[in-house]
């Protein structure tokens, strides 16, 4: 039988037992495949020459290098998992101390130095399975093209630990020792893939209030502000139990405030919640008349409280550029293309597992570069002026709707800008923006990017 690509589909599951440890549990469908190769293997064969013989008289076998090129439609939840793991999972209820883990409300709240891996199982109609373990997204690009009418795609270059094949899905006698032959293969998502028209991109031209929220909870404490949660932590890097959980309302866990909850969706509400928890009026205050402004428009970052001094958390207030569905921010108008790239610069660590020598036997998380590339019909010089002046765009939000979620990008610097002129056509702006988070404490640059969906 001739093999055709339409007979291949893929499923995934998170490796909760550690890197390169497929759990053999519930599989989730990866969604519509565009580019996919679970057998992209380089054996690193080195020729060993000898005088008077072939230059390949002998072969020395090096570590097995497995990579997984992947491009999928933004359909179902597979793309959110890949993109979220490229950022890194943060547990809203987790301690920050080394080795601690949480169990609930895991979100791509900020960039993380931990490695989240998945196992991918490919199946061809009529049999033949390929299992790839230790799949880690290294460079991920979310792309929307408003000029072609296609769906939004996620393209990922992934490293992997190992790959193996089996006719029935029973890998119990192989490298990973798992039997998928009895696991029901998940059905494909029934929802339509996301289209560029499902994505809105909004921005603020400047920080409208440098102290939208003023906090003075406890000397030495600090707060982390993400796209969905505020986490209040002590100077021992643990969540502050004084801000006690309240069940299902805006405080789901100790030290955690959910900014998307109706009880905390404005600055006034946030101040009321914090003051009530600490039983001290003046523990937090509304800055510069920002009470009715949306708490999700606080600038994402890490802010320290010291002595009697307030931690002033900036945000975006209402501006003259018009209200949008995002609240207090302006749309990027007449977009042509949007491309969000996270390049993690992961480092592979060669080594042996059993008798198998692997190029990606372990993976170390590298530094992340977060870049947003935009093309759009030119309208005015607002963004060009910011480029020339070297000033930042405080907040950019990519919103896919309430049922999917949003991505916030903080303190973006336009690193390149072009506006070529061609006869007989519209003038198009092309720009590239890089982000660096906000705050004044620890690894605040990890909040260059933050998302609000659950992993």
Buried (B, 14 or more C-beta within 10 A) or exposed (E): EEEEEEEBBBBBBBBEEEBBBBEBEEBBBBBBBBEBBBEBBEEBEEEEEEEEEEEEEEEEEBBBBBBBEBBBBBBBBBBBBBBBBBBBBBBBBBBBEEEEEBEEBBBBBBBBEEBBBBBBBBBBEEEBBBBBBBBBBBBBBBBBBBEEEBBBBBBBBBBBBBBBEBEEBBBEEEBBEBBBEEBEBBEBBEEEBBBBEBBBBBBBBEBBBEBBBBBBBBEEBBBBBBBBBBBBBBEEEBBBEBBEBBEEBBBBBBBBBBBBBEBBBBBBBBBBBBBBBBEEEEBBBBBBEBBEBBBBBBBBBBBBBBEEEBBBBBBBBBBEBEEBEBBBBBBBEBBBBBBBBBBBEBEBEBEEBEEBBBBBBBBEBEEBBBBBBBBBEBEEEEBBEBBEEEEBBBBBBBBBEEEBBBBBBBBBBBEEBEEEEEEEEEEBBBBBBBBBBBBEBBBBBBBBBBBBBBB
